[in-house]
């Protein structure tokens, strides 16, 4: 039986480190990105795979991703034709380009997808809430739009980090990812779509809970650690001070877990709390060894109304809790911006 076909738009750390790494065994993949990355995309297609460094709590696993991989660049003389053909044949289309680039991506892909006669599912693999609804105006049937929850942290290693294996022999790029493997989807939105077991289909209420956990617990606590550690002069997450770690745990237990339980009565408190503690350990994993500088990027975007910082503060207040620790991240982010001249 032929494998379903998937187009992944955005061959960055998330697109390759989470989506393609999970999907390569079950789907025929077409990886797309900007024309400047054509040589990189071409190497992935020529090798029909690449190497990732999977960082577990106890060490690094060197994993080879193998599959049927083609590519198409966006925005050059040959790219649009190749991309259009891939979109016409795709069963799934996934975006992993970031919220700023997403409107342009939607503008590019919508005409081809809207002209199709058979269904296609578009998965928005970006940070945020209600992304599919915000972009629904650009699409018509038979295009089904789904939000996703991307909980695996992925990054390209810095040049000096030689402990990681390159993506191919002699290469300079080193892809570093967590071992987290769950990709939840709202079962009610999936219909009879081509979703293999690499996706976890959950009930609508549970999917909404996972969205909140990702934005406010995962992203919120990550920002809490990053901004406060930056102000202390810390360079990498494994070196975050015991004081910041203890305060992050307090924010989890006294502010975030009660807020999740208030907004999602079906949640099991013990499981939510355990997941939160595991998150705090994942952030400071010495094998993943993320940089604080990467964690504080985009402060102005994270401070936007409804985003992780102000949105999380309001989310906690709605649950009848005072977000003293969580809201302190807002002040810390502003101070980081001032130091950066923003």
C-alpha positions, 0 to 999 in steps of 0.5 A: 500500500502506498504511503500517504504524502505530506508536505512540510513547509519550513525545514528548520529545527522544528520541521526536521527535528520533530515533524520529519523525524516523526513522519519519515517512516509513515509518509512520503515527504516533500520538504520546502523552504526558501530558495536560499536553502535549496542546497540544504534541501537538495542534500536531504533529498539526495541522502534520503535522510539525515542524522539527529541528536536525541537528548534523553535525560540520561544521554544522547542517542544518535538517530538516523532519519530515513524515508522518501524525501523530495524537496521544493523551494518557495519563491524562485523560478522552479520552486512554485511549479514543484511546490504546486505539484507537491500540494496537489498530490499531498494528503497532509500539509504542515507549516513550521515557519513561525507566526510572522511568516505564516500569513505569506505562506497561507497566501502562497499555498491557498490557491492550489489547495482550494482548487483541489477536488479531494480533501487535504488537511493543513496542520499549523505547527506554530506556537499560539492559540486558535491559529487555524481559525485566524487563517480560515478565511484564506481557504475553502473546502475541501481544505480542513485546518487543524491546530497542533501542539508542538511540545518537543524542543529542537535547535541547531547546535552552535558551531562550538558544540562538537559533541553532537553528530552532524546531519551528514558526514562532514557536514556543519549542521548539527540538529539537537532535539528532545526525546518527547514524541507526542503530537496531539490532534483534536480527534473531532477535526481529523475525520477520516484523514490520513493520520498514522499512529505518530499522531495522538488523537484526543477528545476536543476538551483534552486537546484544548487543555494541551494547547493551554499547557503548551502555551502557558505552562511550557512556554510560560515557564520556559520564559520565566526561567530564561528571562530571570536567568538572563538578568543574572548573567547565566548563559545556558539552561543547565546552569540556571540557579537553584533560586530560579528553579525553586521559584519556577516550581512554586509558580507551577504548583501555586499558580499554573496547576490550579489555573489548568484545573479551573479551566479544564475540570476533566484534568487530573491534578496529579498528572498535570503537576507531574507533567509540569515537573518533567517540563522543568527537568527538560528545560535544564537537561544538560544533554540538550543544553539550550542557551539562555540567549535563544530563550529570550529572543522575541521578547516583544512578540511574547509580550503581546496581548494574549500571548504567553506572558500577558495571556498566561497572567490573565489565565491565572487571574481568571482562576482566582489566583494572583499570578505574582510569580508568573507576572514577574516574567513580564517585568523581567522581559521588559528589563531584558528588552531595555538591556538590548536597546529595544 
